[in-house]
């Protein structure tokens, strides 16, 4: 998987982290991804399955209080998950928290306001 496809209601741009959680022991980072919410337009013709191309040329306002579909590119990674391990998805709008540092220490400037992210789940989201 090199992209996350989800419907989200949020006022702030999302950052996502994927972790592996063994049955006993500490979780470990697998990959992460970011998306500026207003630059979410996907070039469908240039995209491939699991690899959305985001030209970052068109700003689309984020409608307040309404779910929006996002395709968030993830840093490429190859990992085998063992039986019994779980996968944790962390969705945040702040990748500058002291208690949770991003992989490779790359983070964005703090926005200075709190946000609430609401994920709208559906098995009917179209596959990429």
N, C-alpha and C positions, 0 to 999 in steps of 0.2 A: 504494500500500500504506500503510495507516495502522495496521497491527498486525503483530506477528511471532508466529507460532504455532510452538512447539517443545516437544519433550519433553526435560527437563533433570533431571539428578541433581545437587543442590547443597545445601549447608547454609545458604547465605547468599543473600539477595535479589539477583536479577539486574538488571544495567543493560546495555543494548545500544546500540551506535553503528553507524550505517551510513555508509560512506565511498565515494567514487568515486575510482578510481585510474586516471589516464591512462597510456598506454603509456610515456611519458617525462615525468617531472615529479613533483611532490608531490601526495599524496592530499589530498582535501578532505572535510570533514564534510558529510553530507547531512541526517541526522536522528538522533534518539536517543529512547530510551524507558526507563522504569523500572517495576519492579513489586515491591511487598513480597510476598515469596513466600507468607506466611501469609494474605494478603488476595487470593488469586488467583481467588476465586469470580466467575464471569461470569453476569450476568443475561441469560439466553438470550432471553427475551421482549423485553427492551428493546434488545438488540444488533442491529446491522445487519451485512451482509457487510463484513468488514474493519474494523469499528468495535465492538470489544467494550465493553460497559458493565460496569465493575467497581464495584459499590456500596460496597465497602470497609466492610461491616457485619459480615461473618462471618469469623472467624479459623479457618482450616483448618490444623492442624499439618502441617508438612512431614515426610513419612516419611523416616527416615534410610536412605540407601543405595538408595532406590527412585526410578525416574524418575517425574516429575510433568509433566503437560502445562500449559504456560503460554501465555496470549495476552497479549502485552505491547504496550500501546498505544504508538504512535510519534507524535512531534510531526509534525503535518501539513506536507507539503512537496510541491512540484511540481518535478520535475527531469527533464530529458531526458538520457539516457546515450548518448554517441556510440559508434559502432562502434569496437571495439578497447579501450574502457575496461572496467575490471573493477569489480565491486562487492565491498567488503570489509565483513564483519560482525564486529564486535568484541563479545565477550561478556565481561563482567567483574562482579565483585562489589565493586569499589572504584572509585568515580568521583572520588577525591581524589588521584590520582597526579600528581606534579609534571610528569612527562614526557608526560602525556596529560590535558589539561584538557577538561572537558565543554563542549559548545556553550552559549553564553549564560552561562557561568560559574556555572551552577546545579549544585550537588552536595549530597550527603548527608553526615551526620556519619560519620566513620570508625568501622568496627565493631571495629577493633583486632585482628582475627584473620585469618589467611590461609584462603582457601577454594579448593576445587577444583571446577570446573564440568565436567560431562560431558554433552555433547549426544548424544541418541539420535536418529539420523536415520532417516527412513522416508518413502518416497513415498506411504505409505498413511495419513498423517495426514489427517483430514477437512478439507476446505476450509471456510473460514469462510463 
